[in-house]
Amino acid sequence: MNGTILAVFFVAMLAIGGYSAMKIKGPASYFVADRSGGSLLISGSLLATILGGSSTIGLAGLGYQKGLVGAWWLLVGSAGLLLLAFWLARKIREYAVYTLPEILEKQYGGKTTRVSASVVIAAAWLGIIAGQIIAAGKILSTLWPGHLEGFMALAAAVFVVYTILGGQYSILRTDSVQSVIIFSGILLALFLGMSAAGGWESLTSNVPATFLDFPTSQAFGAQDLLMFLLFVGAAYLVGPDMYSRILCARTPAVARRSLIATAAVLIPAAFALTLTGMAARVLLPGIPPESAFPALVMKVVPAGLNGLILAALLAAVMSSADTCLLTTGTIVTADILQPLCGKRLEERTLLRLSRISVAVLGVLSLLLALKMKGVITTLLLGYTVYSGGLIVPVILGFYSRRLKLNPFGVMTALIGGGGASLFLKLGNHSDLLLLTFPLSAFLLFAGSLGYRLFVSRFEGDRWSFREVED
């Protein structure tokens, strides 16, 4: 029965992708769905994208390990979305471009800015896609243990294929369907899990006392919260996947409404998933934390229904993976390959390259997933590299003329900030990661000043560094 439910789910996603392929007329259709998204469609896609592997498998695992403070993984995302809605959403949508690196090029000038940012984003987002693939494999291996690698490959193949076929049209449609499935599954798992654990009073008496501490606890201090705010929450404020949804919206007002609605829904979702993980701690002590949600489903949900909830979990994972995959593929094609060609590619060629890029990135993400095999670990690696290199340049880019910033400063900040984040993360120096933000800001201003004072006199046509004029 469970196999049939999941097979139907996979076939339905592929069918939506095939149907959406008929609407693809050119790059604008494939990249931003012809900028035709309404509030319901954009909100549903945002919700499905955010409630991915990190917010289901990963967040329930944090609840299993740390208690209520695990909810911060999503709560900082809600804060980031609200800040994005009221501060930057209108500015982003009015650019009318396809990608975040294109916005950077408009802010600072110079193709070098665009290409450099694209390389950093693509490298970081491979880790985030890989995290979703790992989560999908863990969900399926709950039903059929011992085949984690094969299930990772199967899930990756399905979302890569429907993304190649229908592009953004496919993703907006599949995400909207998946968002309903996801939220229904989360609520049902919470209700049945809490009931099996004996209700709230029984739950609170059977978990460690520190699990009820909030907003910080012995296992999650103020510095941990600050790290989440800066490295996870900031990825919502300046995230290529979030920006891709804004750029698909019909108008700036639609983009703002969609972000606010999504931020509101994330708050109860954060606590629902955390409490589900805590219920699993009571009912299934001693299991791996990231197996908490699917293992709880298999224990407390009646046969037949557990396949439906696992399909909801799988939908959560794949809806994030497909968005990140298409966003990264679009960036590689439009912001790396096309500028490096030195001329504007024909629309048919650009579309073909986009589909090839999606396929190649899907394979690379799968290979990375097979190596890493930890959801939160893999996601945090991607977020850390991205945030350290991109957050400061993008936010200050909206004021680049006033601050007299230029492409040379951006490149310095991207390389220095992103590189320092990667070095500290891989070297287990997470306590020093907060220093990457002031380092990135310093390099941005110092590089811009140095270029104005010493380099600009030698500028030739072969360089793309051009200071933005007032």
N, C-alpha and C positions, 0 to 999 in steps of 0.2 A: 504493500500500500504506500509506504513512504517513498519507495523508489518511483512509483507511478506519479505521485504528487510532484516530486522534484523533476522528473522527466517532462511533465506537462509545463512546469514553470520554465525550464530551459527552452522548450520548443516555442512557448509564447513569446519569450524575449527575442528569440531569433526571428519569429514571424513579424513582430513589431519593427525590428531592424530592416527586414526585407520590404515591408510596406513603406517605411519612411524613406527608403532609398529612392522611391519613385518621385519624391518631392525635391530631390537634390538637383538643382539647376546649375550650380556653380559654387565657388568658394564661400560666398555670403550665406548660401543655404547650408553648406557643410559646417562652417565655422560658427555661425551665430543664428541659424534658423531664420534667416532673412529679417532678423530683429522683430519678430512677430509675437513674442511671448507675452501673454497676459498675466495678471497677478496670480491666479490660481496655478497656472502651469509653472511659473517661475518659483513660486513658494514651494510647490510640491517637489520640484527638482532640487532646490536648495536643501530642503529637509531630508530628502533621500540621500543626497550627496554627503551631508554632514553626519547622518546616522549610519555611518559605514562601519567597517571593522573595528575602528578605534572606539566607537561609541556604543557598540554592542558587545562583542567579544572582549575588547580591551577595557571598557568602562565597567562592565560586570566583574572583570578580573580585579580591577582596582577596588571595587566594593568588597570583594571577597578578601582582599589583602589588607585594606586600610579602613574600610567602613565608609561613613557618610562623606568624608572629605574627598573620596574618589569622584564625587559629582562635579568637582571643579573642572575636570577635563572638558565637560560640555558647557558648564556655566561661564567659563572664560570665553568660550566661543560665542555664547549669547551676548556677552558684553561687547565683544569685537564686532558683531553684526550690528548692534545698535549704534555704536560709534560710526561704523561704515555708513549706515542709513542716514544719519543726521549730519554727517560731516562731508563725506566724499562721494556718495552714490551719484548725485546729480552731476558732479564734475566728471566722473568716470564715464557715465552714459553719454554725455555731450561730446566726448571725444570721437564717438562713432568709428572706432577701430575694431580690430579683431582680437587683439591680445594685450596683456600687460606690458611686454617689452615695447610694443608700439607706443603705448602711453609714455614710457620712459623716453623714447626718441622724441616725442612731441614736447616733453618737458625740458629736455636738455639739449636736443639737437644731436645729430651724428649717428650714423649707422653703427659705429663701434659700440655705442651705448646699448643699442638694441641687441646686437649679437652677443655681447658679453653677458648681459642680463639673461638672455635666453639660455646660454650654456649653464649658468648657475641654477636656473629654474629647472631645466631638464634633468640635471644631475640630482637635484634634491627630490624632485617629484618621482623619479624612478623608485626611490625608497618608499615613498608614500603609496604608490601603486603596489609595490611588492608587499607592503603590510596588509593591504586588502586581499591579495592573493593568498597569503598565509592564513588569514582569518577564514576565507572561503574553504580552504582545505581542511581546517580544523572543524568547521561545521559539518562537512560531509563525512569526515572520518569518525564523527560521533556515532553515526549510523552504521558505518562499515569500518571498524578499526583496522589499522595496519596498512592503510593505503594513502597516507597523507600526501605524498609527492604526486601520486596519480590524480588525486582529487584537485590538488592545486592546479595541475595542468589542465584538467577538464574545465574548471570554472574560468580560468584565464582564457581558454579557447573560445568559450561562449561569449564573454563580454567583449573580447577583441573582435570577433566576427561581426556582432551586431553594431559595434561602433564603427568598424570599417564600412559597413553597408549604408547606414543611415545618418552618420555624423550627429550633429546637434539636434536635428529633428528626432532621430531615434532616441537620443538620450533624454530629451525633455519628455517624450512620451513614456518611455520605460520607467524613468524616475518617478513620474506622477503616479503611475500604477503601483510602483514599488513602495512609495511613501505611505499609501493606504495600508498595504500589506505589512509593512514594517511596524507602524504604530499599533495596529491591531494585535500583532504578534507580541509586542512588548507588554501591552496592557494585560493580555491573557496570561502570559508567562508570570507577570508580577502577581496577579490575582491568585493563580494556582500555587505559585511558590510560597506566597505569604500564608495561604491557607494550610498548606502542607507543613509549614514551619510552626504552626500553632497561633498565628496572628502576631500583632505587634508586640504584645507583652511577652510572649514566649520568645520571639525573636530577640528582643533587647536583653533578655535574661540569659541567653545562650551564646551571645557573641562577646568578645572582650569589651570591657567598659570603654576603652579608648575608641571603639568603633562608632560610638554615639557622639563623639566630640566634633564640633563644627563651629567656626570655619577652619580651624587648624586643629591638629592633634599631635600626639607624641610621634606618630609615624609620618606626619605631613605638616611641617612647620611653615612659618611665614616666608622663609626663603624658597621653599618648594612652591608655595602659592605664587610668589613673584615670578619664578621660573615659568610656571604654567601661563601666567598672564602675558609674559613677554615672548615666549617661544611658541606657545600654542594659540593663545588669544590673538596675538599680533598677526598670525597667519590667516585669520579670518578678516582682519582689517586690511591686510595687503596680501591677498591670496589670489593666484591666477584662476583657480576654480571658482572663487566667489565673483571675481571680476567678469569671468566668462558668462555667468548668469545675468549680471547687470547689463552686459553688452547685448544679450539676447532679448532684453525687455523692450516692449513697444515704446515706452516713454520713460523719462527719468522718474516720474511720479509712480509708475508701476514698479520700477526697481526699488524705490524707497519703501513702498507698502509691503512688498514681498519680503524684504529684509526684516522689517519690524515684525511681521507675522511669524516668520521663521524663528526669530530670536525668542518670541514669546512661547512658542511650542517647545523649544529646547529646554526650558527650565523644568517643567514637570517630567520631561523625558530623562533628564539627567538624574533626578532622584529615583525615578522608576527603575532605571537600569542599575543604579547603585544598590537599591534595596533588593533587587533580584539577585545580585551577587552576594549580598549578606545572607539572604535566605539559603542560597547554595552552600554558604559556609556552615550553616547549622545542619543542613540535611546531608551534605556530602563533604565532610572534613577530610583533608588530606589529598584532594585532587589538585592538578595544576590550575592556578588561578584563571588562566585564559580559556580553560575548559568549563568554567563555572556555568555560563549561560546554556550552552548546548547540553551539558550533562544534566542540569536541572530540568530542562525540557524533557529529556528522555526519562527522567525519574517520575515527574509529577503530572505530565500531560498524558491523557489516554492515547492508546495506539490509534493512529490515523490522524488525530489532531496534532501530534508531535511533529509529523511531517510538514504540516501547514506552518507551524511556528518556525521550524528549521528553514522552510522556504522563505519566511519573512526575514530571518537572519541572513540568509544568502542574498536576498534582495537588497538588504542594507549594505552588505559588502560590495556587491556588484555595482550598485548605483553610485557609490563613491569611486570605485575603480574606473568605471567607464568615463566619468567626468574628468578625472585626473588624466586618464590616458588620452582622451581627445584634446584636452587643453594642452598637454605636453606635445602631442603630435602636431597640433596647429602651430605652436611656438617653434618647433624644430623646422617646420616647412616654411612658414611665413616670415620668421624672424632670424633664421640661420641660413637655410639653403637658398632662399630667394635673394637676400642681400649679397650673399657670397657669389651668386651667379653674375652679379654686376648689371643685370637688366631685369625688367619686369617680365615674369613668366606668363605665358598664356594661361587662361583660366582652366582649360582642360588639363594642362601639364601640372598646374598647381594642385588641382584636385587629385590627380593620380599620385603625385608625390606625397600628399597628405595621407592617403590611404596606406601607402607603403611605409611611411613613418610610423603610423599607428601600429602596423603589424610588427615592425622591427622593435619598437619600444615595448610592445606587449611581450615579446620573447625575452628581451633584456630584463624586464621586471620579473618575469617568471624565474629566470636564472638567479637573480638576486634573492628572490623569495626562498628558493630552494637552499640557498646558503645561509640566510639569516634565521628563519623559522621562529621569530618572536615578534608579535604584533606591535606592542607598545614600543619595544626597543627599536624596531625598524622605522616606525612612524616618527619617533622622537629624533632619530638621526636625520631624516629628511627635513623635518621642521627646523631643527637646529641650524643646519647649513643654510637653509633658505632665509630664516629670520636674521641670522647674523650678517648675511650679505645684502639682502634686499629691502628690509623694512625701512631703515633710515633713508636710503636714497629715494624710495618711492614716495614716502610721506613728504619729505622736504622738497621733492620734485615739483609739487604743486605750488611751491613758492620759490622756484629756482631763479627766476629773474630778480626778485627782490633780494635774494641772498647771494646773487652773483656766483651761482654754481655752474659747472660745465661738465662735459663728458669725461674729461680726464679725471676729475674728482670722483665721478661715479665709478669708473673702472677701478680706481684705487680702493674705494670702499668695498666694492663687490669682491675683489680678490683678497684684500686684507681681512675684511669682516667675515666673509664666508670661509676663507681658509683657516682663520683663527678658530672659528666655531668647530670646524671639522677636526682640527688638531686637538683641541681641548676635549671634545666629546670622545674621540677614539682613544685619547690618552687618559680617560677616566678622571678628568679635572673639571667635572660639572660645576663645582663650586665657583669656578672662575668664569663661567660662561656669560654671566651678566656684564662682564667687562667688554664683551664684543660689541655692545651697542654704542657706548661712548667711543670705542676704538673706530667703529664704522663712521660715526659722525665726524671724528677728528680727521680721519683719512679723506672723507668727502670734502671738508672745508680746506684742508691742507693741500690736497691734490688740485683742487680748483684754483687756489691762490697761487700755487707753484706754477701751474700752467699759464695763468695770466701774466705772471712776472717773468718767467724764464723760457717758456716753451713756445708761446704763441708767435714770437718773432720769426721762428724757424718753420712755421706751419706751411705746408705745401698742399697742392691739390690731392696728393695721395693720402693725406690724413683726413679722417672724418670728424676730428675734434673741432667743433665750431661753437664758440660761446653764444648762448642765447641772447639776442639783443632785446633791449627794453622796447 
